[in-house]
Amino acid sequence: MVEAAAHAGVNALLRGERPPEPLPAVEPEDWYVAFVRSLRGEGSGLIARWEAFRATEIALRAQRAAETGRPQRLRESEYRPPRRR
């Protein structure tokens, strides 16, 4: 899991019981602008479109799990990497 606190300029990689590993901070405007530009076809963005949508889907399902106390399935998704030819 990646924990980000944009207001504090801190990002960390969390892996189970290990201590958090610091990650380089990225300005929120940088990744957001890059993503919007990629949607417009003006560049590739920092991550692929499907990855951005999949991350959002996972976050929303995690929120639903927290609110309902019920596990959510993550395997079924419309957001997958493109098939290699």
Secondary structure, DSSP 8 states (H G I E B T S, - for coil): -EEEETTTTEEEE--TTS--EEE----HHHHHHHHHHHHTTS---SS-HHHHHHHHHHHHHHHHHHHHS-----S--S-------
